[in-house]
Amino acid sequence: MVTMSDVARVAGVSKMTVSNVVNNRPGVSDPVRRRVLEAIQESGYRLNVNARTLKAGRTGVIGLAVPGIDQPYYGMLAVHVIEAAKAKGFHVAIEQTGAAEEGEADAIAQSHKLQLDGLILSAVILDPREQSQSWGDFPIVMLGERDFGASIDHVGMANEAGTRAATEHLIERGCTRIANVTGWSLEGVHVGSRRYRGYVEALEAAGLKVDPALVSLSGMGMETGRSAIHELHDAGVEFDGVVAITDSVAMGVIRGLADLGLRCPEDVRVIGFDDIAASEFLAPSLSSVAPGHRWMAEKAVELIAARLEDPARRPEEHTSPFELKIRESTR
């Protein structure tokens, strides 16, 4: 087996220099770094990750588990987590859970099995208060909009405040019949119910009636947003504004309006939530709640690092800042 000493001999440098190159440490000149990398390639040297893990007690890799990497929001989140992790000296392994309890539990089990240093989990189903006996001291940070009861490190969005601000923005633009195209249910504590609460708070504060006919329980995708608009129209429900649960849903809403010959924003103003990259490039460009994606990623990685340094520290609960991105769909 080729060793680090063999690589050092081929490159004509010290074993410490080879170690610095392998671990991407500073202080090695570019010519020397290239010579070491060429020696590694020529010799066929492979880093013994298991040995390094046993020695250091860490792998330098954290996990990110999300419902689906094909969803624009989670793709954007992954980019920010990778960047934040790199700044802390971590690599990131990405897993998708399918928003299912089995998938979320498997992501935790695999993180243990692969000896990852920690896991950032966007949880839809699992509750740490019910699973704590099997999680132990493994560093986990929960993302998501559920209430975990301060039982685990958690980074969430300003769901109520963000959606209230979005609804107030439509009211300021003169909308009086504002539809809420949201998720599957308003029961329990989750992203749909929390954003609905912000919508209701804004209407009540403005003295507007909360009309159940204006609330569409559709789902979380573009097609469900489109279908919701068709259903509202077919039912004869009049509306001049739409607050969508996500930007993806809002995109479907705008498509549904176009199907019906309705113009945005002239006939109906639309605002979403998440501020995904595509929102700025739609026609019309989509107004949205920007929930501080980079801030959340950096905070989650920071919490993993803090837990590694002090496994006994108390769990922390953080809510990201947000801002309204006002674009053509509400102007």
N, C-alpha and C positions, 0 to 999 in steps of 0.2 A: 504494500500500500504506500502511495506517495504521501510524504509528510510535509509539513510546513518548512522543516529544515532542508528538505530536498529542493523545494521551490527557492529558498534563500540561496542555496548553493548555485542553482542554475542562473538566477538573476544577479548573483554577485553582490547580495545585500545581506543584512542581518535578519534573523528570524523575527525580531521585533518590527522591522520595516514591513515584512510580509504580513504580519498580524495587523499592522496599521492600515495597510491597503485593503485586506480582506474585510476589516470592520469599518472601512470608510472613514477613518480618523484623519484629522487634518495634520499638517506638518510634513507631508511627503510631496516632493516636487513632481510636476507632471511627467518629466522624462523618466524618473525612477518609478513612478506609479505605472506608466505604460510598460516598462521593462518587467516589472513584477507580474502584471496581468498577462503579458506574453508568455512568461515562464509558467504561470498557472495553466494556461491553455496548452502549452507544449507538453507539460508533464502529466496533465490529466488529473491534477490535484482536485479533491473534493472536500469541502469543509465538513467536518464531523459535527453536525448540528446536535446530535444527542449528547456527545461528550461536552460540548460547550454549554448546553443547557444544564447538565448535571453540575458542571463547575460553577456556572453563574447563577443558576436557579431561575433563569428566564430565557425566553426564546427571542425576545425582541419583536414579537408578532402579536397583534391584537385582532380580534374578530369583529366584524360588522355584520349583523343579521337583520335583513329587512324583508318585508312581505314579498316584494318582487322587483328585481333590478330592471325590468322592462318598463316600469312606471317612471315618468320623467322626474317626479319629485325625488324618488329614492336614488336615481342615477346622479342627480345633482348633489344630494346628501353625501353619497359615496365619495365624490370628488373632494368635497370639503373635509371629510374625515381623513382621507388619505393625505391631504396637504397638512392638516393639523397633526396627524400622527408622525409624519416625516419630520416635522419641526421638533418633535419630542424624541426622535430616534427610533420610532416604531415603523414596522411594515404592517399592512392590513390584509387580512384574509376575509373575503366576502362570501356570505351564505344567504340564500333566500328561503324564507319559511313558508310562503304561500298563505300567510295570514292564518295559519292553522295551529292549534295547540300542539299537535305532534311535531310540526316543523320547528316551532319555537323551542320545545323541549329538546329536540334533537340538536339544535344549534348549540345549546348549552352543554349537552353531553359531548358533542364533538370538540368543543373548545377545551373541555377537560382532557379528552383523549389525546388531542394534538398538543397538549401542554401550552396553549396560548397564554399570554400574560394577562388577558382580560377579554371581555366581550361587551360591545355596545349593541344592545338589542332593541329594535323597534317593535315593541310588543303590542299585539292586538288582543290576545287571549290570556296568556299566562299572568298570574298574579303572584308576586314573590311572597305574599303573606300565606299563600297556600302551598308554596313549593320550597320554603326556606330550609326544610330539613335536608334537602338534597343539593342545595347550592353551596353550603358551607361558606368559606371565606374567599371563594373565587371572585375576583373583581368584576362586577357587572354594573353597567350603567344602562338604565332603561330610558329609551326615548318613547314619546307617545303622549297621548292626551288623556290617559286614564288616571285615576286617583290611586296611588300605591301606598297611601297612608304613611309616608315618611319611613317606609320599611327598607328602602334601598335607594342608592343614588339615582336621581331622576332628573332629566332635562326635558322640559316641555315647552309648548308654545303659548302665547297669550291668546288663547282661543276666544274666550268671551270678549275681552277688550278689543281684540283685532276685528272680530265680526261686528261688534257694536260700532266701532269707528267706520267700518265699511258701510253699514246700514245708515248711519248718520250722514255719511257723505252723499248717499243717494237722496236722502231727505233734503239736504241742503241744495241739491240740484233740482228740487221741485217734485220729486217722486212721492206719491201718496198711496199707491197700490203696489207694494213691494213684495215680490214672491221670494220664497226661500227654497231653493233646490238643494236638498241635503242628502244624507245617507239613507240607510235602510230603516233606522229606528230612532226614536227619541227617548227610549227607555235606558236607564242606567247612566253611567258616566263614561263617555267616549267622545271622539272628535265630533260626531254628529250632534249629540245632545248639548255639548258645551258651546259649539258655534251657534246652534239654534237659540240658546239662552242669551247670547250677545245680541242676536237679531231681535228677540222679544224685548230686551231691555231698551234698545234704541227706539223701537216703536212706541213703547209705553212712555218713555221720557218725552217723546214728541207729541203725545196725545193722540197717536194713531191706533186704530183698532187692530188687534191681532186676529186676523181672519184665517181659520184653519184651511179654507179653500185655497189660500195662497201658499200653503206649505206642501211641497212635493217630496215624498219619501221615495227616492228613485234609486240611488246607488252612488258609485264613486268614479264612474268613467264617462268618456265623451258621449257614448251612445245613450247612456242613461240621462245625461243632460239634455240631449236632443229630444228623447222620448218625453221627458217631463214637460217641455215646452209644447209639444203636440198635444199632450193630455190636458194641460191647462187650457189651451186654445179650444180643443174639442168640447171641453166642459163649459165653455162660455165664460171662463174666469178672466176678468179684465186686470191687466197689470201694466205698469209703466217702468218697473225696475226689477232687477233680479240680483239677489245675493246668492252666489253659488258656494258650495262647501269647499271646492278646490278649483284651481285653474283648469284642470282637465275637464271637470264638469261644466265650467263656464264656457269652454271652447265648444262643447256640445250644445250648450244653450244658444250661443251665437249662430251655430249652424242651423238649429231648429227654427230660430227667428227668420233666417234667410229662406228656409223652406216655405215659410208661411207668408213671405213677402213683407216681413216687418224689418225695419231698419234699426240698426244700433249705431249710435245712441239716439237718433232722432225720435224713434217710436218707443224704444225700450232701452234703458241704461243697464249695463251689466258689470258686476265686479266679482272677482274671484278671490282665492286665498292660496298662497304659497309662493307667488311670484317666480314661477319656473321660467327658464330662459326663453322658451317659445312665446311667452305672453307678450313680450315687447315687439314681436315681429308679425303678429296677426294683423289682419285688416278687417275691422279696426283693432289697433293694439289694445290689450286688455288691462284695465285697472285691476289692482290686486293688493292684498295684504302681504307685505314682505316680512316674514317672521324671524329674520336673523339667522339664516342657515349657517353662515360661517361661525357666528357666535356659538350656536348650539354644538357644532362639531368640535370647536376648540374647547368648550366647557366639558364635553363628554370625555375627550382624550385627557384633559387635565384631571378629571375625577378618577380615571383609570390609573394614571400615574400616582395620584395621591393615595389611592387605595393600596397600591403596590408598596409604597413607602411606609404606610401605617394601616395595616389590615384591620385594626381595632377602631379606627375613627368612625364617628357617627355619620349615618347617611345624610346626604344633602339634597335639597329640592331646589331646582332653579327654573325660572321662567324667562324665556328669551325676550329681548326687546323687539318691537315691531315698528314698521312705518307703512303708510299708505303710498302706493305707487299709482299716481293718477295719470291715466292715459286716455286714448280716444274713446273707449267704450263707455265712458261716463261724462264726457265733455259735451 
